[in-house]
Amino acid sequence: MHCDGILHEKEAKAIQQIAIEMGLNPNATKRILDLMHKAPNAMINPKLLLKVFQEQHN
């Protein structure tokens, strides 16, 4: 997903559904998708990724 540099609507919905099934916070997942969209190469620093999900657990 997003490997072609474009995040299609179906890909975003699939990511959100997988995240819900994994028990991840939907708001954090949406934030990650927004960060991916804004990143120049769609890559997110792993530390930032963990921080976003950890913020939701506090």
mmCIF file as Biopython writes it, N, C-alpha, C and O atoms, coordinates in Angstrom:
data_model
#
loop_
_atom_site.group_PDB
_atom_site.id
_atom_site.type_symbol
_atom_site.label_atom_id
_atom_site.label_alt_id
_atom_site.label_comp_id
_atom_site.label_asym_id
_atom_site.label_entity_id
_atom_site.label_seq_id
_atom_site.pdbx_PDB_ins_code
_atom_site.Cartn_x
_atom_site.Cartn_y
_atom_site.Cartn_z
_atom_site.occupancy
_atom_site.B_iso_or_equiv
_atom_site.auth_seq_id
_atom_site.auth_asym_id
_atom_site.pdbx_PDB_model_num
ATOM 1   N N  . MET A ? 1  ? 0.841  -1.185 0.000  1.0 0.0 1  A 1 
ATOM 2   C CA . MET A ? 1  ? 0.000  0.000  0.000  1.0 0.0 1  A 1 
ATOM 3   C C  . MET A ? 1  ? 0.879  1.238  0.000  1.0 0.0 1  A 1 
ATOM 4   O O  . MET A ? 1  ? 1.878  1.308  0.716  1.0 0.0 1  A 1 
ATOM 5   N N  . HIS A ? 2  ? 0.510  2.177  -0.782 1.0 0.0 2  A 1 
ATOM 6   C CA . HIS A ? 2  ? 1.196  3.456  -0.869 1.0 0.0 2  A 1 
ATOM 7   C C  . HIS A ? 2  ? 2.589  3.310  -1.487 1.0 0.0 2  A 1 
ATOM 8   O O  . HIS A ? 2  ? 3.364  4.267  -1.477 1.0 0.0 2  A 1 
ATOM 9   N N  . CYS A ? 3  ? 2.923  2.130  -2.026 1.0 0.0 3  A 1 
ATOM 10  C CA . CYS A ? 3  ? 4.258  1.924  -2.592 1.0 0.0 3  A 1 
ATOM 11  C C  . CYS A ? 3  ? 4.438  2.679  -3.900 1.0 0.0 3  A 1 
ATOM 12  O O  . CYS A ? 3  ? 5.570  2.923  -4.318 1.0 0.0 3  A 1 
ATOM 13  N N  . ASP A ? 4  ? 3.353  3.050  -4.547 1.0 0.0 4  A 1 
ATOM 14  C CA . ASP A ? 4  ? 3.450  3.805  -5.787 1.0 0.0 4  A 1 
ATOM 15  C C  . ASP A ? 4  ? 3.440  5.309  -5.553 1.0 0.0 4  A 1 
ATOM 16  O O  . ASP A ? 4  ? 3.414  6.092  -6.502 1.0 0.0 4  A 1 
ATOM 17  N N  . GLY A ? 5  ? 3.461  5.711  -4.278 1.0 0.0 5  A 1 
ATOM 18  C CA . GLY A ? 5  ? 3.468  7.134  -3.950 1.0 0.0 5  A 1 
ATOM 19  C C  . GLY A ? 5  ? 2.088  7.745  -3.865 1.0 0.0 5  A 1 
ATOM 20  O O  . GLY A ? 5  ? 1.947  8.931  -3.568 1.0 0.0 5  A 1 
ATOM 21  N N  . ILE A ? 6  ? 1.083  6.957  -4.119 1.0 0.0 6  A 1 
ATOM 22  C CA . ILE A ? 6  ? -0.298 7.436  -4.072 1.0 0.0 6  A 1 
ATOM 23  C C  . ILE A ? 6  ? -1.074 6.555  -3.097 1.0 0.0 6  A 1 
ATOM 24  O O  . ILE A ? 6  ? -1.052 5.329  -3.203 1.0 0.0 6  A 1 
ATOM 25  N N  . LEU A ? 7  ? -1.742 7.177  -2.170 1.0 0.0 7  A 1 
ATOM 26  C CA . LEU A ? 7  ? -2.574 6.430  -1.229 1.0 0.0 7  A 1 
ATOM 27  C C  . LEU A ? 7  ? -4.013 6.503  -1.724 1.0 0.0 7  A 1 
ATOM 28  O O  . LEU A ? 7  ? -4.693 7.513  -1.547 1.0 0.0 7  A 1 
ATOM 29  N N  . HIS A ? 8  ? -4.458 5.433  -2.339 1.0 0.0 8  A 1 
ATOM 30  C CA . HIS A ? 8  ? -5.815 5.371  -2.856 1.0 0.0 8  A 1 
ATOM 31  C C  . HIS A ? 8  ? -6.804 5.242  -1.697 1.0 0.0 8  A 1 
ATOM 32  O O  . HIS A ? 8  ? -6.455 4.762  -0.618 1.0 0.0 8  A 1 
ATOM 33  N N  . GLU A ? 9  ? -8.013 5.668  -1.930 1.0 0.0 9  A 1 
ATOM 34  C CA . GLU A ? 9  ? -9.045 5.627  -0.890 1.0 0.0 9  A 1 
ATOM 35  C C  . GLU A ? 9  ? -9.257 4.199  -0.378 1.0 0.0 9  A 1 
ATOM 36  O O  . GLU A ? 9  ? -9.425 3.991  0.824  1.0 0.0 9  A 1 
ATOM 37  N N  . LYS A ? 10 ? -9.249 3.225  -1.277 1.0 0.0 10 A 1 
ATOM 38  C CA . LYS A ? 10 ? -9.430 1.833  -0.867 1.0 0.0 10 A 1 
ATOM 39  C C  . LYS A ? 10 ? -8.260 1.362  -0.006 1.0 0.0 10 A 1 
ATOM 40  O O  . LYS A ? 10 ? -8.454 0.583  0.927  1.0 0.0 10 A 1 
ATOM 41  N N  . GLU A ? 11 ? -7.047 1.829  -0.312 1.0 0.0 11 A 1 
ATOM 42  C CA . GLU A ? 11 ? -5.885 1.471  0.497  1.0 0.0 11 A 1 
ATOM 43  C C  . GLU A ? 11 ? -6.012 2.046  1.901  1.0 0.0 11 A 1 
ATOM 44  O O  . GLU A ? 11 ? -5.743 1.357  2.885  1.0 0.0 11 A 1 
ATOM 45  N N  . ALA A ? 12 ? -6.419 3.296  1.991  1.0 0.0 12 A 1 
ATOM 46  C CA . ALA A ? 12 ? -6.574 3.936  3.299  1.0 0.0 12 A 1 
ATOM 47  C C  . ALA A ? 12 ? -7.627 3.209  4.134  1.0 0.0 12 A 1 
ATOM 48  O O  . ALA A ? 12 ? -7.434 2.996  5.331  1.0 0.0 12 A 1 
ATOM 49  N N  . LYS A ? 13 ? -8.730 2.831  3.512  1.0 0.0 13 A 1 
ATOM 50  C CA . LYS A ? 13 ? -9.776 2.106  4.231  1.0 0.0 13 A 1 
ATOM 51  C C  . LYS A ? 13 ? -9.274 0.736  4.681  1.0 0.0 13 A 1 
ATOM 52  O O  . LYS A ? 13 ? -9.594 0.282  5.779  1.0 0.0 13 A 1 
ATOM 53  N N  . ALA A ? 14 ? -8.492 0.084  3.834  1.0 0.0 14 A 1 
ATOM 54  C CA . ALA A ? 14 ? -7.937 -1.228 4.199  1.0 0.0 14 A 1 
ATOM 55  C C  . ALA A ? 14 ? -6.980 -1.097 5.372  1.0 0.0 14 A 1 
ATOM 56  O O  . ALA A ? 14 ? -6.996 -1.924 6.284  1.0 0.0 14 A 1 
ATOM 57  N N  . ILE A ? 15 ? -6.146 -0.062 5.354  1.0 0.0 15 A 1 
ATOM 58  C CA . ILE A ? 15 ? -5.216 0.174  6.463  1.0 0.0 15 A 1 
ATOM 59  C C  . ILE A ? 15 ? -5.991 0.409  7.753  1.0 0.0 15 A 1 
ATOM 60  O O  . ILE A ? 15 ? -5.651 -0.150 8.796  1.0 0.0 15 A 1 
ATOM 61  N N  . GLN A ? 16 ? -7.025 1.231  7.686  1.0 0.0 16 A 1 
ATOM 62  C CA . GLN A ? 16 ? -7.820 1.519  8.875  1.0 0.0 16 A 1 
ATOM 63  C C  . GLN A ? 16 ? -8.500 0.258  9.400  1.0 0.0 16 A 1 
ATOM 64  O O  . GLN A ? 16 ? -8.558 0.052  10.613 1.0 0.0 16 A 1 
ATOM 65  N N  . GLN A ? 17 ? -9.013 -0.582 8.516  1.0 0.0 17 A 1 
ATOM 66  C CA . GLN A ? 17 ? -9.681 -1.807 8.941  1.0 0.0 17 A 1 
ATOM 67  C C  . GLN A ? 17 ? -8.691 -2.779 9.575  1.0 0.0 17 A 1 
ATOM 68  O O  . GLN A ? 17 ? -8.995 -3.395 10.597 1.0 0.0 17 A 1 
ATOM 69  N N  . ILE A ? 18 ? -7.517 -2.918 8.979  1.0 0.0 18 A 1 
ATOM 70  C CA . ILE A ? 18 ? -6.488 -3.800 9.543  1.0 0.0 18 A 1 
ATOM 71  C C  . ILE A ? 18 ? -6.076 -3.308 10.924 1.0 0.0 18 A 1 
ATOM 72  O O  . ILE A ? 18 ? -5.900 -4.107 11.843 1.0 0.0 18 A 1 
ATOM 73  N N  . ALA A ? 19 ? -5.920 -1.998 11.070 1.0 0.0 19 A 1 
ATOM 74  C CA . ALA A ? 19 ? -5.525 -1.423 12.361 1.0 0.0 19 A 1 
ATOM 75  C C  . ALA A ? 19 ? -6.582 -1.701 13.429 1.0 0.0 19 A 1 
ATOM 76  O O  . ALA A ? 19 ? -6.241 -2.030 14.565 1.0 0.0 19 A 1 
ATOM 77  N N  . ILE A ? 20 ? -7.849 -1.572 13.076 1.0 0.0 20 A 1 
ATOM 78  C CA . ILE A ? 20 ? -8.930 -1.858 14.029 1.0 0.0 20 A 1 
ATOM 79  C C  . ILE A ? 20 ? -8.891 -3.325 14.436 1.0 0.0 20 A 1 
ATOM 80  O O  . ILE A ? 20 ? -9.029 -3.648 15.616 1.0 0.0 20 A 1 
ATOM 81  N N  . GLU A ? 21 ? -8.703 -4.211 13.467 1.0 0.0 21 A 1 
ATOM 82  C CA . GLU A ? 21 ? -8.640 -5.639 13.772 1.0 0.0 21 A 1 
ATOM 83  C C  . GLU A ? 21 ? -7.436 -5.986 14.648 1.0 0.0 21 A 1 
ATOM 84  O O  . GLU A ? 21 ? -7.467 -6.957 15.404 1.0 0.0 21 A 1 
ATOM 85  N N  . MET A ? 22 ? -6.374 -5.181 14.538 1.0 0.0 22 A 1 
ATOM 86  C CA . MET A ? 22 ? -5.183 -5.392 15.372 1.0 0.0 22 A 1 
ATOM 87  C C  . MET A ? 22 ? -5.350 -4.756 16.751 1.0 0.0 22 A 1 
ATOM 88  O O  . MET A ? 22 ? -4.496 -4.934 17.620 1.0 0.0 22 A 1 
ATOM 89  N N  . GLY A ? 23 ? -6.433 -4.020 16.957 1.0 0.0 23 A 1 
ATOM 90  C CA . GLY A ? 23 ? -6.686 -3.382 18.241 1.0 0.0 23 A 1 
ATOM 91  C C  . GLY A ? 23 ? -6.001 -2.035 18.392 1.0 0.0 23 A 1 
ATOM 92  O O  . GLY A ? 23 ? -5.849 -1.535 19.506 1.0 0.0 23 A 1 
ATOM 93  N N  . LEU A ? 24 ? -5.587 -1.443 17.275 1.0 0.0 24 A 1 
ATOM 94  C CA . LEU A ? 24 ? -4.947 -0.128 17.330 1.0 0.0 24 A 1 
ATOM 95  C C  . LEU A ? 24 ? -5.998 0.971  17.341 1.0 0.0 24 A 1 
ATOM 96  O O  . LEU A ? 24 ? -7.108 0.803  16.835 1.0 0.0 24 A 1 
ATOM 97  N N  . ASN A ? 25 ? -5.627 2.084  17.922 1.0 0.0 25 A 1 
ATOM 98  C CA . ASN A ? 25 ? -6.535 3.220  18.041 1.0 0.0 25 A 1 
ATOM 99  C C  . ASN A ? 25 ? -6.819 3.811  16.657 1.0 0.0 25 A 1 
ATOM 100 O O  . ASN A ? 25 ? -5.884 4.149  15.932 1.0 0.0 25 A 1 
ATOM 101 N N  . PRO A ? 26 ? -8.089 3.939  16.281 1.0 0.0 26 A 1 
ATOM 102 C CA . PRO A ? 26 ? -8.437 4.500  14.970 1.0 0.0 26 A 1 
ATOM 103 C C  . PRO A ? 26 ? -7.956 5.939  14.780 1.0 0.0 26 A 1 
ATOM 104 O O  . PRO A ? 26 ? -7.591 6.325  13.669 1.0 0.0 26 A 1 
ATOM 105 N N  . ASN A ? 27 ? -7.950 6.733  15.848 1.0 0.0 27 A 1 
ATOM 106 C CA . ASN A ? 27 ? -7.480 8.117  15.729 1.0 0.0 27 A 1 
ATOM 107 C C  . ASN A ? 27 ? -5.986 8.163  15.448 1.0 0.0 27 A 1 
ATOM 108 O O  . ASN A ? 27 ? -5.525 8.975  14.646 1.0 0.0 27 A 1 
ATOM 109 N N  . ALA A ? 28 ? -5.232 7.294  16.108 1.0 0.0 28 A 1 
ATOM 110 C CA . ALA A ? 28 ? -3.792 7.239  15.868 1.0 0.0 28 A 1 
ATOM 111 C C  . ALA A ? 28 ? -3.526 6.772  14.438 1.0 0.0 28 A 1 
ATOM 112 O O  . ALA A ? 28 ? -2.622 7.277  13.772 1.0 0.0 28 A 1 
ATOM 113 N N  . THR A ? 29 ? -4.303 5.824  13.980 1.0 0.0 29 A 1 
ATOM 114 C CA . THR A ? 29 ? -4.134 5.326  12.617 1.0 0.0 29 A 1 
ATOM 115 C C  . THR A ? 29 ? -4.406 6.434  11.611 1.0 0.0 29 A 1 
ATOM 116 O O  . THR A ? 29 ? -3.673 6.585  10.634 1.0 0.0 29 A 1 
ATOM 117 N N  . LYS A ? 30 ? -5.452 7.203  11.848 1.0 0.0 30 A 1 
ATOM 118 C CA . LYS A ? 30 ? -5.773 8.326  10.947 1.0 0.0 30 A 1 
ATOM 119 C C  . LYS A ? 30 ? -4.630 9.343  10.947 1.0 0.0 30 A 1 
ATOM 120 O O  . LYS A ? 30 ? -4.269 9.884  9.902  1.0 0.0 30 A 1 
ATOM 121 N N  . ARG A ? 31 ? -4.073 9.591  12.116 1.0 0.0 31 A 1 
ATOM 122 C CA . ARG A ? 31 ? -2.957 10.536 12.215 1.0 0.0 31 A 1 
ATOM 123 C C  . ARG A ? 31 ? -1.744 10.029 11.426 1.0 0.0 31 A 1 
ATOM 124 O O  . ARG A ? 31 ? -1.070 10.808 10.751 1.0 0.0 31 A 1 
ATOM 125 N N  . ILE A ? 32 ? -1.473 8.734  11.512 1.0 0.0 32 A 1 
ATOM 126 C CA . ILE A ? 32 ? -0.359 8.150  10.773 1.0 0.0 32 A 1 
ATOM 127 C C  . ILE A ? 32 ? -0.591 8.279  9.272  1.0 0.0 32 A 1 
ATOM 128 O O  . ILE A ? 32 ? 0.331  8.612  8.527  1.0 0.0 32 A 1 
ATOM 129 N N  . LEU A ? 33 ? -1.808 8.019  8.829  1.0 0.0 33 A 1 
ATOM 130 C CA . LEU A ? 33 ? -2.120 8.169  7.407  1.0 0.0 33 A 1 
ATOM 131 C C  . LEU A ? 33 ? -1.924 9.617  6.952  1.0 0.0 33 A 1 
ATOM 132 O O  . LEU A ? 33 ? -1.430 9.860  5.851  1.0 0.0 33 A 1 
ATOM 133 N N  . ASP A ? 34 ? -2.305 10.567 7.788  1.0 0.0 34 A 1 
ATOM 134 C CA . ASP A ? 34 ? -2.092 11.982 7.463  1.0 0.0 34 A 1 
ATOM 135 C C  . ASP A ? 34 ? -0.605 12.301 7.379  1.0 0.0 34 A 1 
ATOM 136 O O  . ASP A ? 34 ? -0.173 13.026 6.483  1.0 0.0 34 A 1 
ATOM 137 N N  . LEU A ? 35 ? 0.181  11.759 8.315  1.0 0.0 35 A 1 
ATOM 138 C CA . LEU A ? 35 ? 1.629  11.977 8.294  1.0 0.0 35 A 1 
ATOM 139 C C  . LEU A ? 35 ? 2.260  11.356 7.042  1.0 0.0 35 A 1 
ATOM 140 O O  . LEU A ? 35 ? 3.165  11.936 6.444  1.0 0.0 35 A 1 
ATOM 141 N N  . MET A ? 36 ? 1.777  10.181 6.655  1.0 0.0 36 A 1 
ATOM 142 C CA . MET A ? 36 ? 2.276  9.538  5.437  1.0 0.0 36 A 1 
ATOM 143 C C  . MET A ? 36 ? 1.991  10.405 4.221  1.0 0.0 36 A 1 
ATOM 144 O O  . MET A ? 36 ? 2.833  10.552 3.335  1.0 0.0 36 A 1 
ATOM 145 N N  . HIS A ? 37 ? 0.800  10.972 4.191  1.0 0.0 37 A 1 
ATOM 146 C CA . HIS A ? 37 ? 0.406  11.818 3.056  1.0 0.0 37 A 1 
ATOM 147 C C  . HIS A ? 37 ? 1.289  13.060 2.953  1.0 0.0 37 A 1 
ATOM 148 O O  . HIS A ? 37 ? 1.622  13.497 1.851  1.0 0.0 37 A 1 
ATOM 149 N N  . LYS A ? 38 ? 1.669  13.628 4.095  1.0 0.0 38 A 1 
ATOM 150 C CA . LYS A ? 38 ? 2.461  14.856 4.121  1.0 0.0 38 A 1 
ATOM 151 C C  . LYS A ? 38 ? 3.959  14.601 3.930  1.0 0.0 38 A 1 
ATOM 152 O O  . LYS A ? 38 ? 4.692  15.506 3.530  1.0 0.0 38 A 1 
ATOM 153 N N  . ALA A ? 39 ? 4.415  13.387 4.210  1.0 0.0 39 A 1 
ATOM 154 C CA . ALA A ? 39 ? 5.840  13.071 4.100  1.0 0.0 39 A 1 
ATOM 155 C C  . ALA A ? 39 ? 6.252  13.042 2.626  1.0 0.0 39 A 1 
ATOM 156 O O  . ALA A ? 39 ? 5.482  12.588 1.780  1.0 0.0 39 A 1 
ATOM 157 N N  . PRO A ? 40 ? 7.444  13.519 2.317  1.0 0.0 40 A 1 
ATOM 158 C CA . PRO A ? 40 ? 7.870  13.575 0.916  1.0 0.0 40 A 1 
ATOM 159 C C  . PRO A ? 40 ? 8.011  12.199 0.267  1.0 0.0 40 A 1 
ATOM 160 O O  . PRO A ? 40 ? 7.812  12.068 -0.941 1.0 0.0 40 A 1 
ATOM 161 N N  . ASN A ? 41 ? 8.347  11.184 1.039  1.0 0.0 41 A 1 
ATOM 162 C CA . ASN A ? 41 ? 8.501  9.846  0.464  1.0 0.0 41 A 1 
ATOM 163 C C  . ASN A ? 41 ? 7.566  8.828  1.129  1.0 0.0 41 A 1 
ATOM 164 O O  . ASN A ? 41 ? 7.755  7.621  0.975  1.0 0.0 41 A 1 
ATOM 165 N N  . ALA A ? 42 ? 6.574  9.305  1.855  1.0 0.0 42 A 1 
ATOM 166 C CA . ALA A ? 42 ? 5.569  8.475  2.545  1.0 0.0 42 A 1 
ATOM 167 C C  . ALA A ? 42 ? 6.166  7.614  3.647  1.0 0.0 42 A 1 
ATOM 168 O O  . ALA A ? 42 ? 5.492  6.725  4.166  1.0 0.0 42 A 1 
ATOM 169 N N  . MET A ? 43 ? 7.410  7.861  4.010  1.0 0.0 43 A 1 
ATOM 170 C CA . MET A ? 43 ? 8.056  7.104  5.082  1.0 0.0 43 A 1 
ATOM 171 C C  . MET A ? 43 ? 7.974  7.917  6.366  1.0 0.0 43 A 1 
ATOM 172 O O  . MET A ? 43 ? 8.147  9.136  6.364  1.0 0.0 43 A 1 
ATOM 173 N N  . ILE A ? 44 ? 7.707  7.214  7.462  1.0 0.0 44 A 1 
ATOM 174 C CA . ILE A ? 44 ? 7.605  7.861  8.764  1.0 0.0 44 A 1 
ATOM 175 C C  . ILE A ? 44 ? 8.689  7.281  9.660  1.0 0.0 44 A 1 
ATOM 176 O O  . ILE A ? 44 ? 8.914  6.071  9.684  1.0 0.0 44 A 1 
ATOM 177 N N  . ASN A ? 45 ? 9.348  8.151  10.385 1.0 0.0 45 A 1 
ATOM 178 C CA . ASN A ? 45 ? 10.369 7.716  11.324 1.0 0.0 45 A 1 
ATOM 179 C C  . ASN A ? 45 ? 9.745  6.734  12.312 1.0 0.0 45 A 1 
ATOM 180 O O  . ASN A ? 45 ? 8.688  7.023  12.872 1.0 0.0 45 A 1 
ATOM 181 N N  . PRO A ? 46 ? 10.377 5.574  12.538 1.0 0.0 46 A 1 
ATOM 182 C CA . PRO A ? 46 ? 9.803  4.577  13.452 1.0 0.0 46 A 1 
ATOM 183 C C  . PRO A ? 46 ? 9.564  5.111  14.863 1.0 0.0 46 A 1 
ATOM 184 O O  . PRO A ? 46 ? 8.595  4.722  15.514 1.0 0.0 46 A 1 
ATOM 185 N N  . LYS A ? 47 ? 10.437 5.999  15.342 1.0 0.0 47 A 1 
ATOM 186 C CA . LYS A ? 47 ? 10.249 6.563  16.677 1.0 0.0 47 A 1 
ATOM 187 C C  . LYS A ? 47 ? 8.990  7.422  16.727 1.0 0.0 47 A 1 
ATOM 188 O O  . LYS A ? 47 ? 8.260  7.400  17.718 1.0 0.0 47 A 1 
ATOM 189 N N  . LEU A ? 48 ? 8.737  8.176  15.663 1.0 0.0 48 A 1 
ATOM 190 C CA . LEU A ? 48 ? 7.520  8.985  15.595 1.0 0.0 48 A 1 
ATOM 191 C C  . LEU A ? 48 ? 6.286  8.083  15.521 1.0 0.0 48 A 1 
ATOM 192 O O  . LEU A ? 48 ? 5.262  8.366  16.143 1.0 0.0 48 A 1 
ATOM 193 N N  . LEU A ? 49 ? 6.393  7.024  14.776 1.0 0.0 49 A 1 
ATOM 194 C CA . LEU A ? 49 ? 5.289  6.075  14.656 1.0 0.0 49 A 1 
ATOM 195 C C  . LEU A ? 49 ? 4.912  5.502  16.019 1.0 0.0 49 A 1 
ATOM 196 O O  . LEU A ? 49 ? 3.736  5.466  16.380 1.0 0.0 49 A 1 
ATOM 197 N N  . LEU A ? 50 ? 5.904  5.059  16.765 1.0 0.0 50 A 1 
ATOM 198 C CA . LEU A ? 50 ? 5.644  4.532  18.109 1.0 0.0 50 A 1 
ATOM 199 C C  . LEU A ? 50 ? 5.083  5.604  19.030 1.0 0.0 50 A 1 
ATOM 200 O O  . LEU A ? 50 ? 4.183  5.336  19.826 1.0 0.0 50 A 1 
ATOM 201 N N  . LYS A ? 51 ? 5.614  6.816  18.923 1.0 0.0 51 A 1 
ATOM 202 C CA . LYS A ? 51 ? 5.155  7.922  19.773 1.0 0.0 51 A 1 
ATOM 203 C C  . LYS A ? 51 ? 3.665  8.202  19.552 1.0 0.0 51 A 1 
ATOM 204 O O  . LYS A ? 51 ? 2.921  8.423  20.507 1.0 0.0 51 A 1 
ATOM 205 N N  . VAL A ? 52 ? 3.243  8.191  18.301 1.0 0.0 52 A 1 
ATOM 206 C CA . VAL A ? 52 ? 1.840  8.479  17.994 1.0 0.0 52 A 1 
ATOM 207 C C  . VAL A ? 52 ? 0.934  7.441  18.655 1.0 0.0 52 A 1 
ATOM 208 O O  . VAL A ? 52 ? -0.092 7.804  19.232 1.0 0.0 52 A 1 
ATOM 209 N N  . PHE A ? 53 ? 1.289  6.169  18.583 1.0 0.0 53 A 1 
ATOM 210 C CA . PHE A ? 53 ? 0.444  5.138  19.180 1.0 0.0 53 A 1 
ATOM 211 C C  . PHE A ? 53 ? 0.556  5.136  20.700 1.0 0.0 53 A 1 
ATOM 212 O O  . PHE A ? 53 ? -0.421 4.832  21.385 1.0 0.0 53 A 1 
ATOM 213 N N  . GLN A ? 54 ? 1.731  5.471  21.242 1.0 0.0 54 A 1 
ATOM 214 C CA . GLN A ? 54 ? 1.885  5.511  22.692 1.0 0.0 54 A 1 
ATOM 215 C C  . GLN A ? 54 ? 1.110  6.666  23.304 1.0 0.0 54 A 1 
ATOM 216 O O  . GLN A ? 54 ? 0.616  6.552  24.426 1.0 0.0 54 A 1 
ATOM 217 N N  . GLU A ? 55 ? 0.998  7.775  22.586 1.0 0.0 55 A 1 
ATOM 218 C CA . GLU A ? 55 ? 0.226  8.921  23.094 1.0 0.0 55 A 1 
ATOM 219 C C  . GLU A ? 55 ? -1.219 8.509  23.348 1.0 0.0 55 A 1 
ATOM 220 O O  . GLU A ? 55 ? -1.846 9.007  24.284 1.0 0.0 55 A 1 
ATOM 221 N N  . GLN A ? 56 ? -1.746 7.625  22.547 1.0 0.0 56 A 1 
ATOM 222 C CA . GLN A ? 56 ? -3.129 7.201  22.674 1.0 0.0 56 A 1 
ATOM 223 C C  . GLN A ? 56 ? -3.357 6.297  23.884 1.0 0.0 56 A 1 
ATOM 224 O O  . GLN A ? 56 ? -4.488 6.148  24.347 1.0 0.0 56 A 1 
ATOM 225 N N  . HIS A ? 57 ? -2.285 5.698  24.392 1.0 0.0 57 A 1 
ATOM 226 C CA . HIS A ? 57 ? -2.407 4.793  25.541 1.0 0.0 57 A 1 
ATOM 227 C C  . HIS A ? 57 ? -2.264 5.513  26.873 1.0 0.0 57 A 1 
ATOM 228 O O  . HIS A ? 57 ? -2.560 4.930  27.916 1.0 0.0 57 A 1 
ATOM 229 N N  . ASN A ? 58 ? -1.822 6.757  26.866 1.0 0.0 58 A 1 
ATOM 230 C CA . ASN A ? 58 ? -1.644 7.507  28.114 1.0 0.0 58 A 1 
ATOM 231 C C  . ASN A ? 58 ? -2.911 8.213  28.524 1.0 0.0 58 A 1 
ATOM 232 O O  . ASN A ? 58 ? -2.937 8.890  29.551 1.0 0.0 58 A 1 
#
